[in-house]
Amino acid sequence: MTLTKLKAHTNAILTGDVKLPDNTVYIPLLMQALEEIANRVDCLALITKSSDARVLRVIADGLYIRKPKEPRLDTDKIDIDEELMYAVSNFIASYISQVRPQHFEAIAEGIMLSYELKILETETEEC
C-alpha cells in the first residue's frame, strides 16, 4: 500500500472525528506505528539476516527485525507486511482521535493478533 492509500484509509476511519494532519505530523506518527508493530510482531517483510541493517530487535540467532524505512513521497510503498497495513492506519488514528482512541487501538491490536496466529499456523503446518 502506498502512503497516499494509507492516508486515505486513515482519513476515512477518522470521519466525524478529527482532520488528518499534514505529512510533517502524519509521517512521524506513521513511523511510530510501524516501529510499535515491528517491536511486537515478527513482520516477515522486515526480517533480515544482516546485522548491518538498522536492527530494531533480534528474533533468533542470526535473524533480526530491521527498522521500517520512512516513506519520502506519497507514491512510496509502506515498508511492512500488507496484512498489517490496517493495523498501522488504526494505530495512527488512535494517536490523534479525540473521540475513539481506544476503539482504534483495539482494532489494531486485533489485526496484529490475527497476523501472529496466521504466522504460527503456517509454521505449525510446515513442521
VOPANU-557280 format. One record per atom (N, C-alpha, C): residue number from 1; z negated, y negated, x negated. Coordinates in pm, 1 decimal. Atoms other than C-alpha are relative to their C-alpha. Example, Ala and Ser with C-alpha at 12.3 -4.5 7.8 and 13.67 -1.06 7.14 Angstrom:
REM residues 2
{num:1 | c3:0.0 | c2:119.0 | c1:-89.0}
{num:1 | c3:-780.0 | c2:450.0 | c1:-1230.0}
{num:1 | c3:0.0 | c2:-120.0 | c1:-90.0}
{num:2 | c3:6.0 | c2:119.0 | c1:82.0}
{num:2 | c3:-714.0 | c2:106.0 | c1:-1367.0}
{num:2 | c3:-73.0 | c2:-109.0 | c1:77.0}
//
This chain:
REM residues 127
{num:1 | c3:0.0 | c2:117.4 | c1:-85.3}
{num:1 | c3:0.0 | c2:0.0 | c1:0.0}
{num:1 | c3:0.0 | c2:-123.8 | c1:-90.0}
{num:2 | c3:-6.9 | c2:124.2 | c1:77.3}
{num:2 | c3:82.2 | c2:-345.3 | c1:-129.0}
{num:2 | c3:-113.9 | c2:-94.1 | c1:39.3}
{num:3 | c3:102.0 | c2:100.5 | c1:-28.9}
{num:3 | c3:-154.0 | c2:-639.8 | c1:-144.0}
{num:3 | c3:29.4 | c2:-69.5 | c1:132.5}
{num:4 | c3:-37.5 | c2:63.9 | c1:-126.4}
{num:4 | c3:39.2 | c2:-802.0 | c1:141.7}
{num:4 | c3:-42.4 | c2:84.0 | c1:119.2}
{num:5 | c3:35.5 | c2:-89.3 | c1:-111.6}
{num:5 | c3:-10.3 | c2:-499.1 | c1:367.3}
{num:5 | c3:-150.3 | c2:16.1 | c1:13.4}
{num:6 | c3:145.9 | c2:-10.5 | c1:-5.5}
{num:6 | c3:-377.0 | c2:-467.1 | c1:274.1}
{num:6 | c3:-60.1 | c2:-124.6 | c1:63.8}
{num:7 | c3:50.3 | c2:124.4 | c1:-59.4}
{num:7 | c3:-438.0 | c2:-833.3 | c1:358.6}
{num:7 | c3:29.8 | c2:-4.2 | c1:149.6}
{num:8 | c3:-34.9 | c2:-1.6 | c1:-142.7}
{num:8 | c3:-255.2 | c2:-789.2 | c1:689.9}
{num:8 | c3:-94.8 | c2:91.2 | c1:77.4}
{num:9 | c3:92.3 | c2:-90.8 | c1:-68.4}
{num:9 | c3:-475.2 | c2:-492.3 | c1:778.2}
{num:9 | c3:-139.2 | c2:-61.4 | c1:8.5}
{num:10 | c3:132.8 | c2:62.5 | c1:-0.7}
{num:10 | c3:-794.6 | c2:-672.9 | c1:677.5}
{num:10 | c3:-4.4 | c2:-113.2 | c1:102.1}
{num:11 | c3:-8.5 | c2:108.9 | c1:-97.8}
{num:11 | c3:-686.1 | c2:-974.3 | c1:882.2}
{num:11 | c3:-4.1 | c2:54.3 | c1:143.0}
{num:12 | c3:-4.7 | c2:-58.5 | c1:-134.8}
{num:12 | c3:-614.9 | c2:-752.1 | c1:1182.5}
{num:12 | c3:-136.8 | c2:50.0 | c1:44.5}
{num:13 | c3:130.3 | c2:-53.0 | c1:-42.9}
{num:13 | c3:-954.1 | c2:-581.0 | c1:1180.8}
{num:13 | c3:-105.2 | c2:-110.1 | c1:13.2}
{num:14 | c3:92.8 | c2:113.2 | c1:-11.9}
{num:14 | c3:-1126.7 | c2:-918.7 | c1:1146.8}
{num:14 | c3:34.3 | c2:-94.0 | c1:116.6}
{num:15 | c3:-39.0 | c2:82.9 | c1:-114.5}
{num:15 | c3:-957.0 | c2:-1058.5 | c1:1459.7}
{num:15 | c3:-123.5 | c2:-31.3 | c1:84.9}
{num:16 | c3:113.5 | c2:43.8 | c1:-80.6}
{num:16 | c3:-1213.1 | c2:-1260.1 | c1:1655.7}
{num:16 | c3:-127.6 | c2:-17.0 | c1:-81.1}
{num:17 | c3:118.2 | c2:11.0 | c1:85.6}
{num:17 | c3:-1449.1 | c2:-1273.8 | c1:1357.9}
{num:17 | c3:16.1 | c2:-120.6 | c1:-92.7}
{num:18 | c3:-20.3 | c2:108.7 | c1:96.2}
{num:18 | c3:-1358.5 | c2:-1482.3 | c1:1050.3}
{num:18 | c3:144.9 | c2:-0.9 | c1:-46.2}
{num:19 | c3:-133.7 | c2:13.4 | c1:55.5}
{num:19 | c3:-1040.6 | c2:-1610.7 | c1:894.4}
{num:19 | c3:3.0 | c2:64.6 | c1:-138.4}
{num:20 | c3:-17.3 | c2:-63.2 | c1:130.4}
{num:20 | c3:-910.5 | c2:-1417.5 | c1:594.3}
{num:20 | c3:3.8 | c2:-108.0 | c1:-108.4}
{num:21 | c3:-2.8 | c2:100.9 | c1:106.2}
{num:21 | c3:-981.4 | c2:-1610.2 | c1:270.6}
{num:21 | c3:129.3 | c2:7.0 | c1:-80.8}
{num:22 | c3:-119.4 | c2:-0.7 | c1:85.3}
{num:22 | c3:-706.4 | c2:-1706.5 | c1:27.7}
{num:22 | c3:-21.8 | c2:94.5 | c1:-118.8}
{num:23 | c3:4.9 | c2:-96.6 | c1:109.4}
{num:23 | c3:-628.9 | c2:-1495.5 | c1:-281.4}
{num:23 | c3:-108.1 | c2:-29.1 | c1:-103.6}
{num:24 | c3:102.9 | c2:31.1 | c1:99.6}
{num:24 | c3:-876.5 | c2:-1682.3 | c1:-501.3}
{num:24 | c3:-135.4 | c2:60.6 | c1:38.1}
{num:25 | c3:121.4 | c2:-65.7 | c1:-48.8}
{num:25 | c3:-1154.7 | c2:-1531.7 | c1:-286.2}
{num:25 | c3:28.7 | c2:146.9 | c1:31.3}
{num:26 | c3:-32.1 | c2:-135.6 | c1:-45.0}
{num:26 | c3:-980.0 | c2:-1221.5 | c1:-149.1}
{num:26 | c3:9.9 | c2:98.5 | c1:-116.8}
{num:27 | c3:-21.1 | c2:-94.2 | c1:110.5}
{num:27 | c3:-882.1 | c2:-1065.9 | c1:-484.6}
{num:27 | c3:-131.8 | c2:39.3 | c1:-67.8}
{num:28 | c3:129.3 | c2:-45.3 | c1:53.3}
{num:28 | c3:-1235.3 | c2:-1073.3 | c1:-631.6}
{num:28 | c3:-73.7 | c2:94.8 | c1:95.7}
{num:29 | c3:60.5 | c2:-90.8 | c1:-97.0}
{num:29 | c3:-1359.1 | c2:-912.0 | c1:-308.0}
{num:29 | c3:70.8 | c2:135.9 | c1:-2.2}
{num:30 | c3:-77.6 | c2:-123.8 | c1:12.4}
{num:30 | c3:-1079.2 | c2:-654.7 | c1:-337.1}
{num:30 | c3:-46.8 | c2:78.4 | c1:-121.5}
{num:31 | c3:43.2 | c2:-69.2 | c1:121.3}
{num:31 | c3:-1185.1 | c2:-572.8 | c1:-693.1}
{num:31 | c3:-140.9 | c2:56.1 | c1:16.9}
{num:32 | c3:134.8 | c2:-49.7 | c1:-28.0}
{num:32 | c3:-1547.1 | c2:-539.5 | c1:-579.9}
{num:32 | c3:7.2 | c2:126.8 | c1:84.9}
{num:33 | c3:-14.9 | c2:-116.9 | c1:-87.2}
{num:33 | c3:-1442.1 | c2:-297.2 | c1:-305.7}
{num:33 | c3:59.0 | c2:118.3 | c1:-76.9}
{num:34 | c3:-61.8 | c2:-107.3 | c1:78.2}
{num:34 | c3:-1219.1 | c2:-96.5 | c1:-541.6}
{num:34 | c3:-100.5 | c2:63.7 | c1:-95.7}
{num:35 | c3:97.5 | c2:-54.7 | c1:94.5}
{num:35 | c3:-1494.7 | c2:-61.1 | c1:-800.1}
{num:35 | c3:-114.4 | c2:69.9 | c1:70.8}
{num:36 | c3:105.2 | c2:-67.4 | c1:-77.4}
{num:36 | c3:-1753.9 | c2:26.3 | c1:-536.0}
{num:36 | c3:45.8 | c2:140.4 | c1:38.5}
{num:37 | c3:-54.3 | c2:-131.0 | c1:-37.9}
{num:37 | c3:-1531.7 | c2:308.2 | c1:-412.5}
{num:37 | c3:15.0 | c2:89.0 | c1:-122.7}
{num:38 | c3:-22.2 | c2:-78.6 | c1:121.6}
{num:38 | c3:-1439.1 | c2:422.2 | c1:-764.7}
{num:38 | c3:-131.2 | c2:47.6 | c1:-62.4}
{num:39 | c3:131.2 | c2:-41.8 | c1:50.5}
{num:39 | c3:-1808.5 | c2:438.8 | c1:-856.5}
{num:39 | c3:-61.2 | c2:112.9 | c1:81.9}
{num:40 | c3:62.9 | c2:-96.4 | c1:-90.7}
{num:40 | c3:-1887.1 | c2:663.1 | c1:-561.3}
{num:40 | c3:86.5 | c2:121.2 | c1:31.8}
{num:41 | c3:-93.2 | c2:-106.5 | c1:-36.0}
{num:41 | c3:-1575.6 | c2:878.5 | c1:-512.6}
{num:41 | c3:88.6 | c2:30.5 | c1:-120.5}
{num:42 | c3:-91.7 | c2:-37.8 | c1:107.7}
{num:42 | c3:-1362.6 | c2:1073.8 | c1:-761.4}
{num:42 | c3:143.8 | c2:-22.2 | c1:46.8}
{num:43 | c3:-134.1 | c2:39.2 | c1:-43.5}
{num:43 | c3:-1039.8 | c2:889.8 | c1:-682.1}
{num:43 | c3:102.9 | c2:64.2 | c1:-92.2}
{num:44 | c3:-97.1 | c2:-72.8 | c1:81.5}
{num:44 | c3:-754.3 | c2:1109.5 | c1:-801.4}
{num:44 | c3:91.9 | c2:-94.2 | c1:-77.0}
{num:45 | c3:-90.9 | c2:94.6 | c1:64.9}
{num:45 | c3:-534.0 | c2:808.8 | c1:-883.0}
{num:45 | c3:-64.0 | c2:-69.1 | c1:-120.1}
{num:46 | c3:69.8 | c2:70.5 | c1:107.1}
{num:46 | c3:-799.9 | c2:674.6 | c1:-1120.6}
{num:46 | c3:-52.5 | c2:93.1 | c1:-109.1}
{num:47 | c3:45.8 | c2:-94.8 | c1:101.3}
{num:47 | c3:-875.2 | c2:992.4 | c1:-1315.9}
{num:47 | c3:90.2 | c2:-9.7 | c1:-122.7}
{num:48 | c3:-74.0 | c2:6.6 | c1:125.8}
{num:48 | c3:-774.0 | c2:971.1 | c1:-1680.5}
{num:48 | c3:-70.4 | c2:85.3 | c1:-104.8}
{num:49 | c3:56.4 | c2:-72.2 | c1:114.3}
{num:49 | c3:-823.3 | c2:1173.2 | c1:-1996.8}
{num:49 | c3:-20.6 | c2:-94.2 | c1:-118.3}
{num:50 | c3:5.6 | c2:97.3 | c1:108.7}
{num:50 | c3:-803.0 | c2:860.4 | c1:-2210.0}
{num:50 | c3:-132.8 | c2:-75.2 | c1:1.4}
{num:51 | c3:124.5 | c2:76.4 | c1:10.5}
{num:51 | c3:-1136.2 | c2:726.8 | c1:-2324.4}
{num:51 | c3:28.5 | c2:-143.5 | c1:-44.7}
{num:52 | c3:-40.7 | c2:135.4 | c1:37.3}
{num:52 | c3:-940.7 | c2:420.1 | c1:-2441.3}
{num:52 | c3:24.2 | c2:-87.9 | c1:122.4}
{num:53 | c3:-21.6 | c2:75.9 | c1:-123.6}
{num:53 | c3:-880.2 | c2:320.2 | c1:-2079.1}
{num:53 | c3:-127.4 | c2:-79.2 | c1:31.9}
{num:54 | c3:118.6 | c2:74.2 | c1:-45.4}
{num:54 | c3:-1115.1 | c2:73.2 | c1:-1912.9}
{num:54 | c3:-82.9 | c2:93.9 | c1:87.2}
{num:55 | c3:74.8 | c2:-106.1 | c1:-66.7}
{num:55 | c3:-1359.2 | c2:350.4 | c1:-1821.4}
{num:55 | c3:-112.0 | c2:-59.2 | c1:84.8}
{num:56 | c3:106.1 | c2:39.7 | c1:-91.0}
{num:56 | c3:-1583.3 | c2:298.6 | c1:-1521.4}
{num:56 | c3:-115.8 | c2:99.3 | c1:-8.4}
{num:57 | c3:102.8 | c2:-103.7 | c1:11.8}
{num:57 | c3:-1764.4 | c2:631.4 | c1:-1546.8}
{num:57 | c3:62.6 | c2:130.7 | c1:-45.6}
{num:58 | c3:-41.1 | c2:-133.5 | c1:43.5}
{num:58 | c3:-1745.5 | c2:985.6 | c1:-1683.4}
{num:58 | c3:-21.4 | c2:94.4 | c1:118.0}
{num:59 | c3:17.4 | c2:-96.4 | c1:-108.8}
{num:59 | c3:-1683.4 | c2:1262.8 | c1:-1429.3}
{num:59 | c3:-13.9 | c2:143.4 | c1:-50.8}
{num:60 | c3:13.4 | c2:-131.4 | c1:62.9}
{num:60 | c3:-1663.3 | c2:1564.1 | c1:-1663.2}
{num:60 | c3:34.0 | c2:-17.7 | c1:-146.8}
{num:61 | c3:-31.1 | c2:6.6 | c1:142.3}
{num:61 | c3:-1621.3 | c2:1643.3 | c1:-2029.0}
{num:61 | c3:148.7 | c2:-28.9 | c1:-18.8}
{num:62 | c3:-138.6 | c2:38.4 | c1:25.7}
{num:62 | c3:-1303.1 | c2:1459.0 | c1:-2125.7}
{num:62 | c3:73.7 | c2:-57.9 | c1:118.6}
{num:63 | c3:-62.2 | c2:61.2 | c1:-117.5}
{num:63 | c3:-1234.4 | c2:1320.1 | c1:-1776.5}
{num:63 | c3:-79.6 | c2:-123.1 | c1:40.8}
{num:64 | c3:61.6 | c2:127.5 | c1:-31.6}
{num:64 | c3:-1302.0 | c2:964.2 | c1:-1673.7}
{num:64 | c3:61.3 | c2:-59.3 | c1:126.0}
{num:65 | c3:-53.6 | c2:85.3 | c1:-105.8}
{num:65 | c3:-1264.4 | c2:734.4 | c1:-1376.4}
{num:65 | c3:17.7 | c2:-137.0 | c1:-64.8}
{num:66 | c3:-28.9 | c2:130.1 | c1:59.3}
{num:66 | c3:-1093.0 | c2:419.5 | c1:-1501.7}
{num:66 | c3:-15.9 | c2:-108.7 | c1:105.5}
{num:67 | c3:7.8 | c2:113.5 | c1:-91.5}
{num:67 | c3:-1131.2 | c2:75.3 | c1:-1352.0}
{num:67 | c3:137.3 | c2:-21.9 | c1:63.0}
{num:68 | c3:-128.1 | c2:31.9 | c1:-64.0}
{num:68 | c3:-862.3 | c2:-9.5 | c1:-1096.7}
{num:68 | c3:59.3 | c2:-127.9 | c1:-59.1}
{num:69 | c3:-69.2 | c2:119.2 | c1:49.8}
{num:69 | c3:-601.6 | c2:-262.6 | c1:-1205.8}
{num:69 | c3:2.5 | c2:-107.1 | c1:108.4}
{num:70 | c3:-1.1 | c2:112.8 | c1:-93.4}
{num:70 | c3:-614.5 | c2:-605.5 | c1:-1046.5}
{num:70 | c3:143.8 | c2:-36.3 | c1:35.7}
{num:71 | c3:-135.1 | c2:42.1 | c1:-37.9}
{num:71 | c3:-305.1 | c2:-696.0 | c1:-843.0}
{num:71 | c3:20.1 | c2:-147.9 | c1:-33.4}
{num:72 | c3:-32.9 | c2:139.5 | c1:34.5}
{num:72 | c3:-133.3 | c2:-1016.9 | c1:-953.4}
{num:72 | c3:87.2 | c2:-65.1 | c1:107.1}
{num:73 | c3:-95.3 | c2:50.1 | c1:-99.7}
{num:73 | c3:137.2 | c2:-1050.8 | c1:-687.1}
{num:73 | c3:-24.4 | c2:68.4 | c1:133.6}
{num:74 | c3:14.3 | c2:-59.9 | c1:-132.8}
{num:74 | c3:140.1 | c2:-987.4 | c1:-313.4}
{num:74 | c3:79.5 | c2:129.0 | c1:14.0}
{num:75 | c3:-82.6 | c2:-121.1 | c1:-5.7}
{num:75 | c3:403.9 | c2:-718.6 | c1:-376.4}
{num:75 | c3:-55.5 | c2:114.0 | c1:-85.2}
{num:76 | c3:59.9 | c2:-104.2 | c1:84.0}
{num:76 | c3:180.6 | c2:-526.8 | c1:-621.7}
{num:76 | c3:-66.8 | c2:105.9 | c1:85.8}
{num:77 | c3:64.1 | c2:-112.1 | c1:-67.7}
{num:77 | c3:61.1 | c2:-184.8 | c1:-514.2}
{num:77 | c3:-147.4 | c2:3.8 | c1:-39.3}
{num:78 | c3:143.6 | c2:-7.6 | c1:26.3}
{num:78 | c3:-315.7 | c2:-145.8 | c1:-485.0}
{num:78 | c3:-27.4 | c2:130.1 | c1:-75.8}
{num:79 | c3:23.2 | c2:-109.5 | c1:93.9}
{num:79 | c3:-445.0 | c2:83.3 | c1:-760.0}
{num:79 | c3:-115.2 | c2:90.2 | c1:44.1}
{num:80 | c3:97.4 | c2:-98.4 | c1:-48.0}
{num:80 | c3:-631.9 | c2:350.6 | c1:-563.5}
{num:80 | c3:75.4 | c2:96.9 | c1:90.2}
{num:81 | c3:-63.8 | c2:-99.8 | c1:-86.0}
{num:81 | c3:-550.8 | c2:661.3 | c1:-361.3}
{num:81 | c3:31.3 | c2:-59.8 | c1:137.6}
{num:82 | c3:-45.5 | c2:52.9 | c1:-129.7}
{num:82 | c3:-357.3 | c2:579.5 | c1:-44.9}
{num:82 | c3:-99.9 | c2:31.9 | c1:112.0}
{num:83 | c3:94.7 | c2:-41.7 | c1:-104.1}
{num:83 | c3:-612.2 | c2:772.8 | c1:165.1}
{num:83 | c3:-124.9 | c2:-87.8 | c1:4.2}
{num:84 | c3:118.9 | c2:84.9 | c1:5.4}
{num:84 | c3:-880.5 | c2:524.7 | c1:59.1}
{num:84 | c3:27.9 | c2:-147.5 | c1:31.6}
{num:85 | c3:-36.5 | c2:140.4 | c1:-23.3}
{num:85 | c3:-691.5 | c2:205.0 | c1:144.5}
{num:85 | c3:-75.9 | c2:-62.9 | c1:116.7}
{num:86 | c3:71.5 | c2:58.2 | c1:-113.2}
{num:86 | c3:-857.8 | c2:159.3 | c1:481.8}
{num:86 | c3:-148.7 | c2:-16.2 | c1:-29.8}
{num:87 | c3:137.9 | c2:21.9 | c1:45.9}
{num:87 | c3:-1197.5 | c2:202.9 | c1:316.5}
{num:87 | c3:-7.6 | c2:-132.1 | c1:-75.4}
{num:88 | c3:-5.1 | c2:126.3 | c1:73.9}
{num:88 | c3:-1101.3 | c2:-82.4 | c1:82.9}
{num:88 | c3:0.8 | c2:-117.1 | c1:97.9}
{num:89 | c3:-13.3 | c2:107.9 | c1:-98.1}
{num:89 | c3:-999.1 | c2:-301.3 | c1:375.5}
{num:89 | c3:-130.1 | c2:-20.6 | c1:77.8}
{num:90 | c3:124.6 | c2:11.6 | c1:-76.3}
{num:90 | c3:-1317.6 | c2:-224.1 | c1:568.7}
{num:90 | c3:-115.4 | c2:-50.6 | c1:-84.9}
{num:91 | c3:102.6 | c2:57.4 | c1:87.1}
{num:91 | c3:-1540.5 | c2:-294.3 | c1:269.1}
{num:91 | c3:19.1 | c2:-150.7 | c1:-12.8}
{num:92 | c3:-26.4 | c2:144.2 | c1:9.8}
{num:92 | c3:-1371.4 | c2:-632.8 | c1:225.9}
{num:92 | c3:-44.6 | c2:-69.2 | c1:129.1}
{num:93 | c3:41.0 | c2:57.5 | c1:-129.1}
{num:93 | c3:-1421.6 | c2:-700.2 | c1:596.8}
{num:93 | c3:-153.0 | c2:-6.1 | c1:10.6}
{num:94 | c3:147.2 | c2:0.2 | c1:-6.6}
{num:94 | c3:-1789.8 | c2:-603.7 | c1:564.4}
{num:94 | c3:-60.3 | c2:-111.1 | c1:-85.4}
{num:95 | c3:51.1 | c2:105.4 | c1:87.5}
{num:95 | c3:-1833.5 | c2:-856.1 | c1:284.0}
{num:95 | c3:8.3 | c2:-138.5 | c1:65.5}
{num:96 | c3:-22.5 | c2:135.3 | c1:-53.7}
{num:96 | c3:-1701.3 | c2:-1150.3 | c1:488.6}
{num:96 | c3:-26.4 | c2:-14.7 | c1:148.9}
{num:97 | c3:21.2 | c2:7.3 | c1:-144.4}
{num:97 | c3:-1765.8 | c2:-1060.1 | c1:851.8}
{num:97 | c3:-130.2 | c2:-71.1 | c1:32.9}
{num:98 | c3:120.5 | c2:66.2 | c1:-49.8}
{num:98 | c3:-2009.1 | c2:-1280.7 | c1:1036.6}
{num:98 | c3:-51.3 | c2:67.4 | c1:126.6}
{num:99 | c3:33.9 | c2:-63.0 | c1:-126.9}
{num:99 | c3:-2012.6 | c2:-1060.5 | c1:1346.1}
{num:99 | c3:-35.0 | c2:148.4 | c1:-15.3}
{num:100 | c3:16.6 | c2:-145.9 | c1:5.9}
{num:100 | c3:-1986.2 | c2:-691.5 | c1:1244.0}
{num:100 | c3:1.2 | c2:57.0 | c1:-142.9}
{num:101 | c3:-6.9 | c2:-53.1 | c1:137.2}
{num:101 | c3:-2052.5 | c2:-635.4 | c1:871.2}
{num:101 | c3:-42.1 | c2:146.6 | c1:-9.6}
{num:102 | c3:45.8 | c2:-139.3 | c1:4.9}
{num:102 | c3:-2244.6 | c2:-310.0 | c1:929.3}
{num:102 | c3:103.5 | c2:94.7 | c1:59.3}
{num:103 | c3:-105.7 | c2:-80.0 | c1:-63.3}
{num:103 | c3:-1966.0 | c2:-181.1 | c1:1154.6}
{num:103 | c3:109.1 | c2:33.1 | c1:-101.1}
{num:104 | c3:-107.5 | c2:-21.1 | c1:97.3}
{num:104 | c3:-1702.3 | c2:-227.4 | c1:883.1}
{num:104 | c3:-47.2 | c2:85.7 | c1:-116.5}
{num:105 | c3:53.3 | c2:-81.2 | c1:109.4}
{num:105 | c3:-1926.3 | c2:-80.1 | c1:614.0}
{num:105 | c3:-11.3 | c2:146.4 | c1:42.3}
{num:106 | c3:11.0 | c2:-137.7 | c1:-49.8}
{num:106 | c3:-1991.1 | c2:228.5 | c1:827.9}
{num:106 | c3:137.0 | c2:68.1 | c1:5.5}
{num:107 | c3:-135.5 | c2:-56.9 | c1:-3.2}
{num:107 | c3:-1617.5 | c2:280.0 | c1:876.8}
{num:107 | c3:44.8 | c2:35.2 | c1:-141.8}
{num:108 | c3:-37.2 | c2:-25.8 | c1:139.7}
{num:108 | c3:-1558.0 | c2:250.7 | c1:500.5}
{num:108 | c3:-73.0 | c2:123.0 | c1:-53.5}
{num:109 | c3:79.0 | c2:-115.9 | c1:44.0}
{num:109 | c3:-1838.7 | c2:499.3 | c1:433.2}
{num:109 | c3:56.1 | c2:129.6 | c1:58.4}
{num:110 | c3:-57.2 | c2:-117.5 | c1:-65.1}
{num:110 | c3:-1687.4 | c2:743.3 | c1:683.3}
{num:110 | c3:131.9 | c2:42.9 | c1:-62.6}
{num:111 | c3:-129.1 | c2:-30.1 | c1:63.9}
{num:111 | c3:-1343.9 | c2:719.1 | c1:522.4}
{num:111 | c3:-23.7 | c2:64.2 | c1:-136.4}
{num:112 | c3:29.9 | c2:-58.1 | c1:131.2}
{num:112 | c3:-1493.6 | c2:788.6 | c1:178.5}
{num:112 | c3:-53.4 | c2:142.1 | c1:13.9}
{num:113 | c3:54.1 | c2:-133.7 | c1:-23.2}
{num:113 | c3:-1686.8 | c2:1088.1 | c1:313.5}
{num:113 | c3:110.9 | c2:98.1 | c1:35.7}
{num:114 | c3:-113.0 | c2:-85.9 | c1:-38.4}
{num:114 | c3:-1372.9 | c2:1231.3 | c1:476.0}
{num:114 | c3:87.0 | c2:32.8 | c1:-120.7}
{num:115 | c3:-79.7 | c2:-20.3 | c1:121.3}
{num:115 | c3:-1182.8 | c2:1185.7 | c1:148.6}
{num:115 | c3:-69.0 | c2:100.3 | c1:-92.2}
{num:116 | c3:74.1 | c2:-91.8 | c1:86.2}
{num:116 | c3:-1456.6 | c2:1360.5 | c1:-52.7}
{num:116 | c3:4.1 | c2:143.0 | c1:54.4}
{num:117 | c3:-4.1 | c2:-133.3 | c1:-60.4}
{num:117 | c3:-1465.5 | c2:1652.6 | c1:192.1}
{num:117 | c3:137.3 | c2:64.1 | c1:-17.4}
{num:118 | c3:-136.5 | c2:-50.1 | c1:18.4}
{num:118 | c3:-1087.7 | c2:1686.7 | c1:171.6}
{num:118 | c3:21.4 | c2:47.7 | c1:-143.6}
{num:119 | c3:-13.4 | c2:-37.7 | c1:141.1}
{num:119 | c3:-1100.7 | c2:1696.5 | c1:-209.3}
{num:119 | c3:-79.4 | c2:127.2 | c1:-26.6}
{num:120 | c3:80.6 | c2:-119.9 | c1:18.7}
{num:120 | c3:-1382.6 | c2:1953.4 | c1:-202.5}
{num:120 | c3:65.0 | c2:123.0 | c1:62.0}
{num:121 | c3:-69.3 | c2:-111.8 | c1:-65.0}
{num:121 | c3:-1191.6 | c2:2171.4 | c1:42.7}
{num:121 | c3:117.2 | c2:46.7 | c1:-83.5}
{num:122 | c3:-114.1 | c2:-34.1 | c1:84.4}
{num:122 | c3:-886.0 | c2:2158.9 | c1:-181.7}
{num:122 | c3:-46.1 | c2:73.9 | c1:-125.0}
{num:123 | c3:51.3 | c2:-65.6 | c1:119.5}
{num:123 | c3:-1091.1 | c2:2251.9 | c1:-488.6}
{num:123 | c3:-51.4 | c2:140.1 | c1:33.2}
{num:124 | c3:53.6 | c2:-130.0 | c1:-42.3}
{num:124 | c3:-1260.7 | c2:2537.5 | c1:-297.3}
{num:124 | c3:114.2 | c2:98.1 | c1:25.4}
{num:125 | c3:-114.2 | c2:-86.1 | c1:-28.1}
{num:125 | c3:-925.3 | c2:2675.7 | c1:-181.5}
{num:125 | c3:68.8 | c2:46.6 | c1:-128.9}
{num:126 | c3:-64.3 | c2:-34.7 | c1:126.6}
{num:126 | c3:-794.9 | c2:2672.7 | c1:-540.0}
{num:126 | c3:-80.2 | c2:102.2 | c1:-79.1}
{num:127 | c3:84.7 | c2:-94.2 | c1:75.6}
{num:127 | c3:-1090.5 | c2:2882.2 | c1:-666.3}
{num:127 | c3:17.2 | c2:143.1 | c1:42.0}
//
